[in-house]
Amino acid sequence: MLINKPKKSRHAKLITSSYELYQYEAIDFLKLVPTESIDLVITDPPYESLEKHRAVGTTTRLKNSKASSNTWFKIFPNYLFPELLHEIYRILKKNSHFYLFCDQETAFIIKPEAEDAGFKFWKPLIWDKKKIGMGYHYRARYEFILFFEKGKRKLNNLAIPDILEYPRIHRGYPTEKPAELSETLIQQSSSKNELICDPFMGSCSVGIATIRQNRRFLGADISREAFNISKKRIQSLKS
Ligand SMILES: C[S@@+](CC[C@H](N)C(=O)[O-])C[C@H]1O[C@@H](n2cnc3c(N)ncnc32)[C@H](O)[C@@H]1O
């Protein structure tokens, strides 16, 4: 087991030698992860401003979520970010990278808080979804991926640009990210067999990318449905 044994074992889990998935609340889960045991964190929290996009219909796939009995997943409140970022910093090994998906509003909140936790902020990468989406003030075609560093770690390929072009996913999990996008981040910021963590795994796109790239994955999500989708997806990968 890659985490310290939880006191109560009512949480669903799936443990193999190359990945461990848990149904768990992110901060409670990270508290079980040993200090400096993780090589890379890539995560996509359900930040508060997503609710605004949903209210005006500017985010795709927000109305019906296969992953929830209500129509949307639980939002992670902004006031919890300092604790979350502190835990992510603690679990990462000394020279490592951290990527966080978010919109422009949340980027301004996260950047100073992540710096307070100890990270160096490099820049926002742009995920270019290649086709325009909804919106009124210039239609949405990109998302930010905030790129942070703990200590110093060299990117594996210095020729990769800061705009990453991968088509958006249609009819997937709400706000599902293409696994190929995470594969690029993984290739850039980790080596074979290293351990990658996503505490808001959703449909496990980071986990799928991790296994395809021959690394190990540690993932969690608060929702049982997300856990079940992740389990099915990761088990269907050819070994
Ligand atoms: C934006 S989605 C992640 C989508 C994922 N990147 C993908 O490609 O499928 C955020 C996920 O966080 C989960 N979540 C919400 N609050 C949480 C919490 N406090 N702890 C852990 N997971 C949480 C939701 O159930 C949802 O699956």
The ligand as an ORCA input file, in Angstrom:
! r2SCAN-3c Opt
* xyz 0 1
  C     -12.898     18.367    -12.629
  S     -13.230     16.719    -12.132
  C     -11.801     15.833    -12.621
  C     -11.899     15.332    -14.052
  C     -10.684     14.537    -14.454
  N      -9.525     15.386    -14.663
  C     -10.954     13.730    -15.707
  O     -10.232     13.913    -16.723
  O     -11.897     12.929    -15.692
  C     -13.066     16.867    -10.401
  C     -13.367     15.607     -9.599
  O     -13.135     15.921     -8.202
  C     -14.072     15.161     -7.427
  N     -14.159     15.824     -6.099
  C     -14.936     16.866     -5.703
  N     -14.646     17.243     -4.430
  C     -13.665     16.406     -4.018
  C     -12.928     16.289     -2.816
  N     -13.145     17.132     -1.785
  N     -11.998     15.318     -2.742
  C     -11.759     14.468     -3.777
  N     -12.442     14.525     -4.952
  C     -13.368     15.492     -5.079
  C     -15.338     15.111     -8.230
  O     -16.095     13.973     -7.872
  C     -14.772     15.056     -9.672
  O     -14.718     13.724    -10.129
*
